[in-house]
Amino acid sequence: QVQLVQSGGGLVQTGGSLRLSCATSGSIFGINAMGWSRQAPGKQRELVATITVGGSRNYADSAKGRFTISRDNAKNTVYLQMNGLKPEDTAVYYCNFEVTTWPYHYWGQGTQVTVSS
């Protein structure tokens, strides 16, 4: 079964940068969009950024100006460059692929991002 494999993340000080990557373990067809979400302890999962196969990007207000989502369609890989990190960015980050057929969504395993003050 195809999986999304995440890498990156870790511990960084306030103002630092991290880059998350998410690649498929096999072939995925019919991708509409790729995205990143995050979930902090005690909070609901929130959408951080999305990018369509056409290249249209959307960001949560909290991510605008600091985070950049990009993708490599040939490699079925999506990235999240995070700059100017703040303690409130601390969360488990998940990548997601939206596809046109079942199962309609693939999710990565999650990766911890911790920003120290």
One Martini backbone bead per residue (centre of mass of N, CA, C, O) as a GRO file, in nm:
protein
  117
    1GLN     BB    1   0.097   0.036   0.021
    2VAL     BB    2   0.070   0.356  -0.006
    3GLN     BB    3   0.288   0.610   0.126
    4LEU     BB    4   0.366   0.874   0.343
    5VAL     BB    5   0.691   1.029   0.380
    6GLN     BB    6   0.843   1.190   0.638
    7SER     BB    7   1.060   1.480   0.683
    8GLY     BB    8   1.200   1.638   0.936
    9GLY     BB    9   1.221   1.843   1.181
   10GLY     BB   10   1.219   1.942   1.532
   11LEU     BB   11   1.449   2.150   1.701
   12VAL     BB   12   1.394   2.505   1.760
   13GLN     BB   13   1.440   2.828   1.766
   14THR     BB   14   1.343   3.123   1.775
   15GLY     BB   15   1.356   3.214   1.426
   16GLY     BB   16   1.384   2.966   1.288
   17SER     BB   17   1.438   2.680   1.066
   18LEU     BB   18   1.239   2.456   0.854
   19ARG     BB   19   1.216   2.139   0.664
   20LEU     BB   20   0.963   1.973   0.500
   21SER     BB   21   0.891   1.635   0.389
   22CYS     BB   22   0.695   1.457   0.122
   23ALA     BB   23   0.675   1.117   0.022
   24THR     BB   24   0.633   0.852  -0.179
   25SER     BB   25   0.643   0.489  -0.188
   26GLY     BB   26   0.478   0.537  -0.457
   27SER     BB   27   0.221   0.543  -0.671
   28ILE     BB   28   0.023   0.838  -0.749
   29PHE     BB   29  -0.298   0.917  -0.868
   30GLY     BB   30  -0.489   1.197  -0.901
   31ILE     BB   31  -0.374   1.467  -0.810
   32ASN     BB   32  -0.487   1.772  -0.673
   33ALA     BB   33  -0.348   1.796  -0.380
   34MET     BB   34  -0.136   1.949  -0.136
   35GLY     BB   35  -0.049   1.929   0.225
   36TRP     BB   36  -0.056   2.101   0.550
   37SER     BB   37  -0.076   2.005   0.888
   38ARG     BB   38  -0.170   2.067   1.241
   39GLN     BB   39  -0.108   1.950   1.593
   40ALA     BB   40  -0.174   2.050   1.899
   41PRO     BB   41  -0.200   2.024   2.214
   42GLY     BB   42  -0.547   2.031   2.264
   43LYS     BB   43  -0.594   2.056   1.952
   44GLN     BB   44  -0.690   2.107   1.650
   45ARG     BB   45  -0.665   2.045   1.338
   46GLU     BB   46  -0.474   2.243   1.102
   47LEU     BB   47  -0.445   2.426   0.827
   48VAL     BB   48  -0.161   2.560   0.657
   49ALA     BB   49  -0.115   2.429   0.354
   50THR     BB   50  -0.161   2.458  -0.009
   51ILE     BB   51  -0.128   2.268  -0.328
   52THR     BB   52  -0.165   2.248  -0.650
   53VAL     BB   53  -0.089   2.115  -0.954
   54GLY     BB   54  -0.100   2.423  -1.067
   55GLY     BB   55   0.022   2.608  -0.803
   56SER     BB   56  -0.181   2.680  -0.599
   57ARG     BB   57  -0.186   2.883  -0.303
   58ASN     BB   58  -0.246   2.825   0.055
   59TYR     BB   59  -0.288   3.003   0.372
   60ALA     BB   60  -0.264   3.051   0.675
   61ASP     BB   61  -0.240   3.323   0.861
   62SER     BB   62  -0.003   3.205   1.043
   63ALA     BB   63   0.183   3.147   0.764
   64LYS     BB   64   0.204   3.407   0.642
   65GLY     BB   65   0.534   3.503   0.542
   66ARG     BB   66   0.685   3.216   0.654
   67PHE     BB   67   0.559   3.006   0.468
   68THR     BB   68   0.645   2.742   0.218
   69ILE     BB   69   0.498   2.585  -0.050
   70SER     BB   70   0.602   2.288  -0.231
   71ARG     BB   71   0.658   2.104  -0.549
   72ASP     BB   72   0.720   1.772  -0.703
   73ASN     BB   73   0.562   1.608  -0.940
   74ALA     BB   74   0.769   1.393  -1.036
   75LYS     BB   75   0.807   1.302  -0.711
   76ASN     BB   76   0.571   1.337  -0.522
   77THR     BB   77   0.653   1.614  -0.363
   78VAL     BB   78   0.639   1.790  -0.050
   79TYR     BB   79   0.690   2.118   0.094
   80LEU     BB   80   0.800   2.295   0.408
   81GLN     BB   81   0.891   2.618   0.463
   82MET     BB   82   1.016   2.741   0.780
   83ASN     BB   83   1.006   3.066   0.906
   84GLY     BB   84   1.001   3.232   1.187
   85LEU     BB   85   0.971   3.071   1.436
   86LYS     BB   86   0.732   2.977   1.686
   87PRO     BB   87   0.601   2.840   1.963
   88GLU     BB   88   0.307   2.816   1.821
   89ASP     BB   89   0.428   2.597   1.605
   90THR     BB   90   0.396   2.378   1.789
   91ALA     BB   91   0.379   2.047   1.641
   92VAL     BB   92   0.217   1.819   1.448
   93TYR     BB   93   0.300   1.730   1.119
   94TYR     BB   94   0.097   1.691   0.818
   95CYS     BB   95   0.058   1.527   0.531
   96ASN     BB   96  -0.135   1.571   0.214
   97PHE     BB   97  -0.329   1.387  -0.027
   98GLU     BB   98  -0.538   1.466  -0.296
   99VAL     BB   99  -0.766   1.249  -0.463
  100THR     BB  100  -0.995   1.122  -0.709
  101THR     BB  101  -0.969   0.848  -0.558
  102TRP     BB  102  -0.958   0.595  -0.389
  103PRO     BB  103  -0.911   0.731  -0.070
  104TYR     BB  104  -0.865   1.061  -0.142
  105HIS     BB  105  -0.657   1.019   0.108
  106TYR     BB  106  -0.332   1.100   0.224
  107TRP     BB  107  -0.110   1.028   0.505
  108GLY     BB  108   0.113   1.105   0.715
  109GLN     BB  109   0.284   1.029   1.022
  110GLY     BB  110   0.430   1.257   1.130
  111THR     BB  111   0.593   1.557   1.273
  112GLN     BB  112   0.794   1.710   1.497
  113VAL     BB  113   0.758   2.051   1.615
  114THR     BB  114   0.994   2.252   1.806
  115VAL     BB  115   0.969   2.569   1.975
  116SER     BB  116   1.186   2.765   2.141
  117SER     BB  117   1.221   3.049   2.371
   0.00000   0.00000   0.00000
